[in-house]
Amino acid sequence: MSKAHFEVYVDAEGQYRWRLVHDNGNILADSGEGYASKQKAKQGIQSVKQNASEAEVVEK
């Protein structure tokens, strides 16, 4: 079972954003940008879930 969940919320500018929150309350990741619709924010979450599950760590 996951120890984190995604939250979709509206920011002060009226844009939709998402954040990945650990059960302890720490924010692990966020959208970094506002979306015009809740649907677009949820698409951003799906993209992260699909593309980051096996992402490598690259040191720069």
SEBA-439514 format. One record per residue: residue number from 1; residue in three letters; z, y, x of N, C-alpha, C, CB in turn. Coordinates in steps of 0.05 Angstrom, whole numbers, plus 5000, padded with zeros to 4 digits. Each point is the difference from the previous one (the first is absolute). Last residue first. Glycine has a CB too. Layout:
# SEBA-439514
    n  res  n.zz  n.yy  n.xx  ca.zz  ca.yy  ca.xx  c.zz  c.yy  c.xx  cb.zz  cb.yy  cb.xx
  NUM  Ala     Z     Y     X      Z      Y      X     Z     Y     X      Z      Y      X
...
This chain:
# SEBA-439514
    n  res  n.zz  n.yy  n.xx  ca.zz  ca.yy  ca.xx  c.zz  c.yy  c.xx  cb.zz  cb.yy  cb.xx
   60  Lys  4759  5315  5484   4982   5021   5010  5014  5018  5019   4974   4998   4958
   59  Glu  5031  4897  4990   5014   5021   5014  4979  5019  5011   5039   4969   5012
   58  Val  4962  4961  4902   4984   5010   5023  5016  5023  5012   4955   4986   4979
   57  Val  5056  4924  4949   5013   5024   5011  4985  5008  5025   5046   4986   4982
   56  Glu  4912  4960  4929   5012   4998   5027  5014  5026  5008   4964   4967   5013
   55  Ala  5018  4986  4885   4992   5021   5020  5015  4996  5026   4992   5032   4962
   54  Glu  5006  4919  4949   4996   4987   5027  4992  5020  5021   4987   4958   4977
   53  Ser  5034  5070  4934   5016   4976   5002  4998  4986  5027   4994   4995   4951
   52  Ala  4960  5087  5012   5020   5002   5020  5016  4974  5004   5003   5048   4989
   51  Asn  4923  4970  4945   4991   5005   5027  5021  4999  5022   4966   5027   4979
   50  Gln  5049  4958  4924   4978   4983   5008  4994  5003  5030   4982   5003   4954
   49  Lys  5085  5052  5005   5008   4972   4997  4978  4981  5011   5029   5012   4960
   48  Val  4953  5080  5035   5019   4995   5021  5008  4970  4999   5018   5047   4997
   47  Ser  4926  4983  4935   4986   5000   5026  5019  4994  5023   4968   5034   4981
   46  Gln  5067  4976  4932   4985   4975   5003  4986  4998  5026   4994   4999   4951
   45  Ile  5049  5082  5028   5020   4979   5005  4985  4973  5004   5035   5024   4973
   44  Gly  4913  5049  5002   5009   5003   5027  5020  4979  5008   4992   5049   4996
   43  Gln  4980  4955  4915   4978   4989   5017  5007  5003  5029   4967   5011   4965
   42  Lys  5091  5029  4974   5003   4971   4999  4978  4986  5016   5022   5004   4955
   41  Ala  4972  5089  5035   5023   4993   5016  5005  4970  5001   5021   5044   4988
   40  Lys  4912  4988  4955   4991   5003   5029  5024  4993  5018   4966   5035   4987
   39  Gln  5052  4966  4921   4982   4978   5006  4992  5001  5029   4983   5000   4953
   38  Lys  5065  5072  5010   5018   4977   5006  4983  4976  5008   5034   5017   4967
   37  Ser  4924  5080  5051   5008   4983   4977  5018  4977  5010   4956   5011   4977
   36  Ala  5013  5058  5082   4996   5015   4975  5009  4983  4976   4962   5025   5021
   35  Tyr  5081  4969  5081   4977   4990   4984  4999  5014  4973   5002   4955   5023
   34  Gly  5043  5064  5084   5002   4999   4971  4974  4991  4987   5034   5037   5002
   33  Glu  5008  4937  5099   4983   5018   4985  5005  4998  4971   4965   4997   5036
   32  Gly  5083  4951  5027   4990   5020   5018  4982  5021  4987   5005   4967   5036
   31  Ser  5047  4948  4935   4971   5004   4997  4989  5021  5019   5004   4986   4953
   30  Asp  5084  4957  5076   4992   5016   4976  4970  5005  5001   5046   5022   4999
   29  Ala  5042  4909  5043   4973   5012   5002  4995  5017  4976   4983   4961   5026
   28  Leu  5103  5002  4991   4986   4986   5021  4973  5012  5005   5025   4959   4989
   27  Ile  5075  5074  4970   4971   5002   4995  4986  4988  5024   5005   5041   4970
   26  Asn  5098  4935  4994   4983   5013   5020  4971  4999  4992   5033   4986   5035
   25  Gly  5040  4972  4915   4993   5028   4994  4983  5014  5020   5042   5001   4977
   24  Asn  4988  4904  5015   5022   5017   5009  4995  5030  4996   5011   4965   5034
   23  Asp  4923  4967  4946   5023   4997   4981  5024  5017  5008   4984   4954   4991
   22  His  4919  5080  5039   5016   4976   5005  5023  5000  4981   4988   5000   5049
   21  Val  4915  5049  4936   5029   5004   5004  5013  4973  5004   4999   5042   4972
   20  Leu  4901  5016  5027   5011   4973   5003  5029  5002  5008   4955   4981   5013
   19  Arg  4976  5090  4931   5017   4995   5024  5009  4971  4998   5015   5049   5003
   18  Trp  4906  5027  4951   5015   4975   5000  5017  4999  5025   4964   4977   4974
   17  Arg  4987  5103  4955   5004   4989   5027  5014  4973  4997   5003   5046   5020
   16  Tyr  4942  5039  4919   5013   4973   5001  5002  4991  5029   4983   4989   4954
   15  Gln  5017  5117  5009   4984   4978   5010  5015  4974  5000   4975   5033   5029
   14  Gly  5056  5059  4949   4988   4985   4978  4982  4978  5008   5003   5041   4974
   13  Glu  5054  5018  5081   4974   5012   4994  4986  4986  4977   4996   5012   5048
   12  Ala  5088  4958  4988   5005   5027   4990  4973  5014  4992   5041   5003   5028
   11  Asp  4957  4890  4969   5013   5019   5018  5002  5028  4988   4982   4974   5039
   10  Val  5018  4921  4919   4986   5026   5000  5014  5019  5018   4983   4992   4953
    9  Tyr  5013  4895  5053   5014   5023   4989  4982  5024  5001   5044   4981   5015
    8  Val  4971  4904  5004   4979   5020   4995  5015  5024  4986   4961   4965   4996
    7  Glu  5071  4947  5071   5006   5019   4978  4976  5019  4998   5050   4996   5008
    6  Phe  4972  4898  5036   4985   5025   4999  5009  5017  4976   4961   4977   5022
    5  His  5099  4948  5038   4984   5005   4976  4984  5026  5003   5033   4974   4971
    4  Ala  5031  4943  5088   4989   5027   4996  4983  5001  4975   5001   5008   5050
    3  Lys  5036  4913  4990   5023   5018   5002  4992  5029  4998   5023   4966   5029
    2  Ser  4933  4933  4934   4998   5025   5015  5026  5016  5000   4951   5001   4990
    1  Met  5041  4890  5002   5000   5024   4983  5000  5025  5018   5025   4975   4963
